[in-house]
Amino acid sequence: MLKTHGHLFWWLVTAAVVIWYSTITIYVAIRGTADVREMLKNLSERKQP
Amino acid sequence: MTHFDWLVDGPIVGIYLLVTMLAGLAVRRYVSRVDDFLVAGREMNVYLGVASLAATEFGVITCMYTAQAGYKYGFAGATPGICQAIAMLVIGLTGFCIRPLRESGARTLPELFEQKFGPRIRRAAGIVIVLGGLLNMGVFLRIGGEFLVVVAGLNPDNLEWTMTGLLLLVAVYTILGGMLSVLVTDFLQFIVMSLGLIAVTVLVLWQIGFGTLVGTVETKIGPGGFNPFIHPELGWKYVLFQLLLNTAATLTWQTVIARVLAAKDSATGGKVFTRTSFFFVCRFLIPGIWGMAALATLAPLALQNLPGGLSSTDSSLYAMPTFLATFVPIGLMGLLVAAMLAADMSTDSSYMLTWASVIYNDIVAPFRWKNWTEKKGLLLNRTIVALIGVFLLFYGLWYQMEGDLWDYLTLTGSIYLASMSVLLVACCYWRRANSWGAAGAIIAGAFFPAAFLVLSKLESTKEISAAIGPHLSGILAFAGAAAAMIVGSMLKPQARN
């Protein structure tokens, strides 16, 4: 897994994809929940006269 | 033969579908104006935008053609993803075009064009966008169904009914909740889709290994599998076309731009772009890895025993699902199928809504009665979304695809990408640009891809189209649209004041 097999560029890109995507999924899941709540709150406030 | 187990994997898929429907329907009560329906009241923040953009731009069809690229071209098949990631990062950081677009307050690109080029160009641009987009979207349903046939062992005779049911689910929440439902369901779908993609990729790298993938590409594809410039089927024309195409897609593809238009402000839109940019490398490389794993492990005759009724004549399209059907274990298979359904549903809902927004805002607008109430506007929008669903059902399920899927998608997409990107750049940054140049760019941008499609369909001209190739015809579309914009704008007499 840790050997580059003579293709450092593609090894780095593959590693970056797995690490970045795993991290961003967790981060977006948390921050996105707050965004959804805020969006719905703003919309319901706007609807009230 | 598949590892999909209805008792273990079936409930995982069922729970996902139920939760998505409930979430999509729950937010419909917040929709009271056309702006809520089309751009979520412009209340979208950064991370919701990241989730929505990523989920929309990754469908089953994306997974199929990017895996096919990995199977045929190795790591070099991920080149379009790298091109789009670079384009999106640069555009997000600089605000190139997207800042003036968002600050204009327009709901769609053609609405912005009207400010510079007049109402006729707005309608013409709307028609080109809708035609290009809907043709592009036409193959989504069938390919999604074929993925399920191969991976989950779905009976091919039930493909149409299954996909009709799935489209109905998507249509119901999109018609009722518009962009709000799309954003909320996209968010859930992003999480499910990402979990499935990551889990299967880690399993592939763990069990098959990076070294095996590299060795397979070296043996079966050669050095071109690592470098697109030296691959005999790719080369500089392919790379240049991908760079142009993906930059144009980032700037003008209605589903991408819809996230900028729904953002709170132009800075938020830019942040959504910069923070999603690397996802586009994942979008190509993850299915590409699955495709390379298929190349490494499938027996030579594996693709000759595919289920009947599959549409593509190129069996390499089905290498990845054939591999996954027996590689992914029971339990994880449920997550994979749920992930792919999530990917497909988020793409379908967003595509239906965004093309509907152009039809409503730019094509039907001149025929609407003045002083229409918000209620009537919402009803018309919902009707257009429903009609697009009907179109998808018939055209999408009955269309018989031929040749390379990615070439088909890029060509139908470039029918409008070339002209619209030229119009957008000229609209934002060239004072001299005018309606003559815009009309010329629309005609030239559509001419080359359309002519190539016609040439490739006629027996007598097939050889000519093969000699030109899809990449050169795409480059010509961009060059022709830019030249037509310059010449047309210079020819039109300037107003004295």
Chai-1 contact restraints between the chains, C-beta under 6 A:
chainA,res_idxA,chainB,res_idxB,connection_type,confidence,min_distance_angstrom,max_distance_angstrom,comment,restraint_id
A,H5,B,G211,contact,1.0,0.0,6.0,A-B,restraint_1
A,H5,B,V214,contact,1.0,0.0,6.0,A-B,restraint_2
A,H7,B,V214,contact,1.0,0.0,6.0,A-B,restraint_3
A,H7,B,F226,contact,1.0,0.0,6.0,A-B,restraint_4
A,W10,B,F75,contact,1.0,0.0,6.0,A-B,restraint_5
A,V17,B,C282,contact,1.0,0.0,6.0,A-B,restraint_6
A,V17,B,L285,contact,1.0,0.0,6.0,A-B,restraint_7
A,W20,B,F278,contact,1.0,0.0,6.0,A-B,restraint_8
A,Y21,B,I198,contact,1.0,0.0,6.0,A-B,restraint_9
A,Y21,B,C282,contact,1.0,0.0,6.0,A-B,restraint_10
A,S22,B,I198,contact,1.0,0.0,6.0,A-B,restraint_11
A,T25,B,S194,contact,1.0,0.0,6.0,A-B,restraint_12
A,V28,B,Y47,contact,1.0,0.0,6.0,A-B,restraint_13
A,V28,B,V50,contact,1.0,0.0,6.0,A-B,restraint_14
A,V28,B,A51,contact,1.0,0.0,6.0,A-B,restraint_15
A,A29,B,I191,contact,1.0,0.0,6.0,A-B,restraint_16
A,R31,B,Y47,contact,1.0,0.0,6.0,A-B,restraint_17
A,G32,B,Y47,contact,1.0,0.0,6.0,A-B,restraint_18
A,G32,B,L48,contact,1.0,0.0,6.0,A-B,restraint_19
A,G32,B,A51,contact,1.0,0.0,6.0,A-B,restraint_20
A,G32,B,F187,contact,1.0,0.0,6.0,A-B,restraint_21
A,D35,B,N45,contact,1.0,0.0,6.0,A-B,restraint_22
A,D35,B,Y47,contact,1.0,0.0,6.0,A-B,restraint_23
A,D35,B,L48,contact,1.0,0.0,6.0,A-B,restraint_24
A,V36,B,L48,contact,1.0,0.0,6.0,A-B,restraint_25
A,V36,B,V184,contact,1.0,0.0,6.0,A-B,restraint_26
A,M39,B,E43,contact,1.0,0.0,6.0,A-B,restraint_27
A,N42,B,E43,contact,1.0,0.0,6.0,A-B,restraint_28
A,L43,B,Y30,contact,1.0,0.0,6.0,A-B,restraint_29
A,L43,B,G41,contact,1.0,0.0,6.0,A-B,restraint_30
A,L43,B,E43,contact,1.0,0.0,6.0,A-B,restraint_31
A,K47,B,S32,contact,1.0,0.0,6.0,A-B,restraint_32
